[in-house]
Amino acid sequence: MIASGRAAYLTRRGADYGVHTPRGEDGKIEIDMIKVRQRKRDIVKTFGGGGERRTLEVGVEIVRGEGSFVDSKTVKVISENGEERSMTAPKIFINTGERPVQPNLSGLDSVPSERILDSTSIQELDSVPSHLLVLGGGPIGLEFGQLFRRLGAAVTIIQRSSQLLPREDPEIADSMLQILRQDGITVHLSTTPTSVSSSPSSPINLAIRTTDGAEDTIAGSHLLFAAGRIPNTEMLNLSAAGVSTTKSGHVVCNERLETGIPGIYALGDVKGPPAFTHVSYDDFRLLRHNILLSISPPLTITDRLLAYVVYTDPQLGHVGLHVHEAFSMYPNRDIKTASMPMEYVARALETDEARGMMKAVVDGKSGEILGFSCLGMEGGELMSVVQVAMIGGLKYTQLENAVFAHPSLAESLNNLWGFLR
């Protein structure tokens, strides 16, 4: 769906590149939301169906239903038709993931349910909202907010924090804010939703309050809750197996993904943050190494170099430490940072996609790269170049002096280090 949004964005920008389309001069294009949705469904079906087929081909039985523990070696599964089945195994792996947090806002019962959305239901819309109100300025809120803005909706984002993407360095978050506002998205920072109501003139009337006490009401057509996820553990009857959870419900496990009960393991989002698909993949790699292959020494999640991408456009890719984390973790090291606008990147200029910036944090004495962020054209791919360098133990000077092809995005890694401070 993000790709469909980008296609709409580039269609509207065609004239910037000398490409003109009928009615394109006034920025009006037609969006076939049914086609957008079906394309998404087809891709999901292809990915899911292929994985299921290969699983069955190697002899794995797939049992559908809701599972729960009977004891530390037994799981009970109740199928959709009510049939119950018990299974025992010497090893059990918990990988039930997370789901969106149920909305909790005064007056929500007065709003038609089809207008209350989460990260799953918003992907099933058959028409573009006239005005989408987004609660939450994290990755999910920004990705869907920008997507539906590009598909033609008016979009307002309400964020409790004083910046978008609270984990990011402030200048990266501020650059993201400017990009979204350039795209025509209204963003309210340091703002809390207090209640919601419905009226004949507007399906949604959202009352908000800022930290300085100012109050206002925003009218919208749909309300997206994008402010958190919770683990799928309350139905598992974990206490019957003796498995402990945190206050938030995440399964407690050690650096080898072992719970406190021998033979029971947890992987993926259900064990707590960071909650990314690629982290779940790597959890499997660790367990395969330690259990199926029994290779010594065992792998752990300690010091795992983590990366992630926020799929706005431009993308925000990050790997390693943020600046505040570097100073906190290494108070005695010579921490230096380098920031450079994407306007200095030849490839970005040539494609007229020069919004954003990149930023690195390094040890000034040893040359070790500690972290890197790129909010820019193909930011996730450029971040991955730096990630590979970090995995290989390269110093920032080796990237500074590398001969990258011109005019590739990676070539910008020659110039970034000239801004070290």
C-alpha positions in Angstrom: 0.0 0.0 0.0 2.9 2.3 0.7 4.0 1.7 -2.9 0.6 2.7 -4.2 0.9 5.9 -2.2 4.2 6.6 -3.7 2.8 6.0 -7.2 0.1 8.6 -6.5 2.8 11.0 -5.1 5.0 10.7 -8.2 2.0 11.0 -10.5 1.1 14.3 -9.0 4.7 15.4 -9.3 5.0 14.4 -13.0 5.2 17.9 -14.2 8.3 18.5 -12.0 10.0 15.9 -14.3 8.5 17.2 -17.6 5.9 14.4 -17.6 2.3 15.6 -18.0 -0.9 13.6 -17.4 -4.5 14.5 -18.1 -5.8 16.7 -15.2 -2.4 16.3 -13.5 -1.8 20.0 -13.6 -4.3 20.7 -10.8 -3.0 17.8 -8.7 -6.1 15.7 -9.1 -5.8 12.0 -9.8 -8.2 9.1 -9.4 -7.6 6.5 -6.7 -9.0 3.0 -7.0 -9.0 2.0 -3.4 -10.5 -1.4 -4.2 -7.5 -2.1 -6.5 -5.0 -0.8 -3.9 -6.5 -3.1 -1.3 -6.6 -6.1 -3.6 -3.0 -5.6 -4.5 -2.1 -5.7 -0.8 -4.2 -8.8 -0.3 -2.6 -10.6 -3.2 0.9 -9.9 -1.9 -0.1 -11.1 1.6 -1.6 -14.2 0.2 1.5 -14.9 -1.9 3.8 -14.5 1.0 1.7 -16.4 3.5 0.7 -19.1 1.0 4.2 -19.8 -0.1 5.5 -20.1 3.5 2.6 -22.4 4.4 3.2 -24.6 1.4 6.9 -25.0 2.0 6.2 -25.8 5.7 3.8 -28.5 4.7 6.2 -29.9 2.1 8.8 -30.6 4.8 6.3 -32.6 6.9 5.2 -30.0 9.4 1.6 -30.3 10.6 -0.3 -27.0 10.9 -3.1 -27.0 13.5 -5.5 -24.0 13.4 -7.2 -22.8 16.5 -6.6 -21.0 19.8 -3.9 -22.7 21.9 -3.3 -22.6 25.7 -1.1 -24.5 28.1 -2.4 -27.4 30.2 1.1 -27.9 31.8 4.7 -27.3 30.8 4.6 -30.1 28.2 1.0 -30.0 27.0 -0.9 -27.5 24.9 -4.7 -27.6 24.2 -6.0 -26.3 20.9 -9.7 -25.4 20.3 -10.5 -25.1 16.6 -13.1 -22.7 15.1 -15.7 -25.4 15.1 -15.2 -26.1 18.8 -13.2 -29.3 18.5 -10.5 -29.7 21.2 -7.2 -31.4 20.8 -4.3 -31.9 23.2 -0.6 -32.1 22.1 2.5 -32.8 24.1 6.1 -32.0 23.2 9.5 -31.8 24.9 10.0 -28.3 23.5 7.4 -25.6 23.0 8.1 -22.3 21.3 5.8 -19.3 22.0 5.6 -16.9 19.0 2.1 -15.5 19.3 3.1 -11.9 18.5 1.3 -8.7 19.4 -1.9 -6.9 18.4 -3.0 -3.2 18.4 -3.9 -1.8 21.8 -7.7 -1.5 22.2 -8.7 2.2 22.1 -9.7 3.8 25.4 -11.1 7.2 24.9 -14.2 8.9 26.5 -17.2 8.9 24.2 -15.8 6.3 21.8 -19.0 4.3 22.1 -20.9 7.1 20.3 -18.7 6.8 17.1 -19.7 4.3 14.4 -17.4 1.3 14.8 -16.5 1.3 11.1 -14.9 4.7 11.6 -12.6 3.5 14.4 -9.4 2.0 12.9 -6.2 0.2 13.9 -3.2 -0.8 11.9 -5.0 -3.9 10.6 -8.5 -2.6 9.8 -7.2 0.5 8.1 -5.8 -1.7 5.4 -9.2 -3.0 4.6 -10.9 0.3 3.8 -12.7 0.3 0.4 -12.6 4.1 0.1 -10.3 7.0 1.1 -11.3 8.8 4.3 -12.1 12.4 3.8 -10.3 13.4 6.9 -8.2 10.8 8.8 -7.3 11.6 12.5 -4.3 9.7 13.7 -3.6 9.2 17.4 0.1 8.5 17.7 3.3 9.9 16.1 5.3 6.7 16.0 6.2 4.6 12.9 2.7 3.2 12.4 1.0 6.6 12.7 3.4 8.3 10.3 3.4 5.5 7.7 -0.4 5.3 7.4 -0.8 9.1 7.8 1.4 9.9 4.9 0.0 7.0 2.8 -3.6 8.2 3.1 -2.5 11.8 2.6 -1.0 10.7 -0.7 -4.2 8.8 -1.6 -6.2 12.0 -1.2 -7.3 12.2 2.5 -6.8 15.2 4.7 -4.7 14.0 7.6 -4.2 15.2 11.2 -1.7 13.5 13.5 -2.0 14.0 17.3 1.2 13.2 19.3 1.4 13.4 23.1 5.2 13.8 23.1 7.0 17.0 22.2 8.4 15.3 19.1 7.5 12.7 16.5 9.3 9.3 16.8 10.5 9.8 20.4 13.3 7.4 20.2 15.1 9.3 17.4 17.5 12.2 17.8 15.6 15.5 17.9 17.1 16.9 14.6 16.0 13.7 12.8 12.5 14.0 14.3 12.3 17.7 13.4 13.3 16.9 9.8 10.6 14.3 9.6 8.1 16.8 11.0 9.0 19.3 8.3 8.6 16.7 5.5 5.1 15.7 6.7 4.0 19.3 6.9 5.3 19.9 3.4 3.1 17.0 2.4 0.1 18.8 3.8 -0.3 16.8 7.0 -1.3 18.7 10.1 0.7 17.7 13.2 -0.1 18.6 16.8 2.7 17.9 19.2 2.5 17.9 23.0 -1.2 17.3 22.6 -3.5 14.8 24.3 -6.9 13.6 23.0 -9.5 13.9 25.8 -12.7 12.7 24.3 -14.5 12.0 21.1 -18.1 12.3 20.0 -20.2 12.0 16.9 -22.7 14.5 15.4 -24.9 14.8 12.3 -22.4 17.3 10.8 -19.3 15.2 11.5 -18.9 11.5 12.2 -16.0 12.3 14.6 -15.4 15.3 16.8 -12.1 14.8 18.7 -11.4 17.0 21.7 -7.7 17.7 22.4 -5.7 19.6 25.0 -2.1 20.8 24.8 0.4 20.9 27.6 -0.2 24.6 28.1 -3.9 23.9 28.7 -5.3 25.1 25.4 -8.3 23.1 24.2 -9.7 22.6 20.7 -12.0 20.2 18.7 -11.1 18.6 15.4 -13.7 17.2 13.0 -12.8 14.1 11.0 -14.3 11.2 9.2 -12.1 8.3 10.6 -10.0 7.8 13.7 -6.8 5.7 13.6 -5.4 4.4 16.9 -1.7 4.0 16.3 -0.3 4.4 19.8 0.9 0.9 20.8 0.6 -2.8 20.7 0.1 -5.5 23.4 1.3 -9.1 23.5 -1.0 -12.0 22.7 -0.5 -13.9 26.0 -3.6 -13.5 28.1 -5.3 -16.5 26.4 -2.3 -18.8 26.7 -2.8 -19.8 30.3 0.9 -19.4 30.9 0.5 -19.9 34.6 -0.4 -23.5 34.1 3.1 -24.0 32.6 4.8 -21.8 35.1 5.9 -19.2 32.5 6.5 -15.7 33.8 5.4 -12.5 32.1 6.2 -8.8 32.6 3.6 -6.3 33.8 2.8 -5.6 30.2 2.2 -9.3 29.5 5.4 -10.0 27.5 7.0 -13.4 28.1 10.1 -13.3 30.3 13.1 -15.0 28.7 16.9 -14.9 29.0 19.6 -14.0 26.4 19.1 -17.5 24.8 15.3 -17.0 24.6 14.8 -19.6 27.3 11.9 -19.0 29.7 12.2 -20.0 33.3 10.7 -23.4 32.4 13.0 -25.9 30.7 11.9 -26.7 27.2 9.8 -23.5 26.7 11.1 -20.7 24.6 9.8 -17.3 23.4 10.6 -15.5 20.2 9.3 -12.5 18.2 7.2 -9.6 19.5 5.7 -11.7 22.3 8.9 -11.4 24.3 8.9 -7.6 24.2 10.7 -4.9 22.3 12.3 -4.4 19.9 9.3 -5.6 17.9 10.4 -6.0 14.3 9.8 -8.9 11.9 13.5 -9.2 11.2 14.2 -9.5 14.9 11.8 -12.5 15.0 13.6 -14.0 12.0 16.9 -13.6 13.9 15.4 -15.2 17.0 14.7 -18.3 14.9 18.2 -18.3 13.6 19.5 -18.2 17.2 17.2 -21.1 18.3 18.1 -23.2 15.2 21.8 -22.7 16.0 21.4 -23.6 19.6 18.8 -26.4 19.5 18.5 -27.9 16.0 22.1 -27.7 15.1 23.5 -27.8 18.7 26.6 -25.7 17.7 28.8 -24.6 20.5 29.2 -21.9 21.8 25.5 -21.0 21.9 24.3 -17.8 20.4 22.7 -15.0 22.5 20.8 -11.8 21.7 23.4 -9.9 23.7 25.1 -7.2 21.6 23.0 -8.0 18.6 23.4 -5.1 16.1 19.8 -4.0 15.4 18.5 -2.0 12.5 15.1 -0.8 11.5 13.3 1.3 8.8 10.3 3.6 9.1 8.6 3.3 5.7 7.6 6.9 5.3 8.8 8.6 2.1 11.6 9.4 2.4 12.4 6.4 4.5 14.1 6.6 7.9 16.7 3.9 8.4 18.6 3.5 11.6 21.3 1.1 12.9 23.2 1.0 16.2 23.1 3.8 18.8 21.5 7.1 18.9 23.5 10.1 20.1 22.0 10.1 23.6 22.6 6.3 23.9 26.2 6.7 22.9 26.9 9.3 25.5 25.1 7.3 28.2 26.8 4.0 27.3 30.3 5.4 26.7 30.7 8.5 29.0 34.5 8.2 28.7 34.8 7.9 25.0 35.4 10.7 22.5 31.9 10.7 21.0 31.5 12.7 17.8 28.6 13.2 15.4 28.3 14.1 11.8 25.1 15.5 10.2 24.5 16.3 6.5 21.4 17.3 4.6 20.3 15.1 1.7 20.6 18.3 -0.4 24.3 17.5 -0.5 23.8 14.1 -2.0 24.3 14.1 -5.8 21.9 11.2 -6.4 19.2 12.8 -4.4 19.5 16.1 -6.3 19.5 14.4 -9.7 16.3 12.5 -8.9 14.7 15.6 -7.2 14.3 13.7 -3.9 16.5 15.7 -1.6 14.4 16.0 1.5 15.8 14.8 4.8 19.2 14.3 6.3 21.7 11.7 7.5 23.5 11.5 10.8 26.3 9.3 12.3 27.8 8.9 15.7 31.3 7.6 16.1 34.2 7.2 18.5 36.5 10.0 17.4 39.7 8.3 18.6 39.2 4.7 17.5 37.1 5.5 14.4 34.5 3.0 15.4 31.0 3.7 13.9 28.5 3.5 16.8 25.3 4.5 15.0 23.8 5.8 11.8 20.5 7.3 10.7 19.4 8.2 7.2 16.1 10.1 6.6 16.3 10.3 2.9 15.8 8.7 -0.5 16.1 4.9 0.0 17.3 5.6 3.6 16.9 1.9 4.6 19.2 0.8 1.8 21.8 3.4 2.6 21.6 2.5 6.3 22.2 -1.1 5.4 25.5 -0.2 3.7 26.7 1.3 7.0 25.3 -1.7 8.9 27.5 -4.0 6.8 30.5 -1.8 7.5 29.7 -1.9 11.2 29.4 -5.7 11.1 32.8 -5.9 9.4 34.4 -3.6 11.9 35.2 -0.9 9.4 36.2 2.5 10.7 34.4 5.6 9.4 37.6 6.7 7.7 37.4 3.6 5.5 34.0 4.7 4.2 35.3 8.2 3.9 38.1 7.0 1.6 36.2 4.3 -0.3 35.7 4.6 -4.1 31.9 4.3 -4.5 30.3 4.4 -7.9 29.1 7.8 -9.1 26.3 8.9 -8.7 25.2 6.3 -6.2 23.6 7.0 -2.8 26.5 5.2 -1.1 28.8 7.9 -2.5 27.4 10.3 0.1 29.4 8.2 2.7 32.6 9.8 1.3 31.3 13.3 2.3 29.4 12.8 5.6 32.5 12.6 7.8 33.6 16.0 6.8 30.9 17.3 9.1 32.2 15.5 12.2 31.9 17.6 15.3 
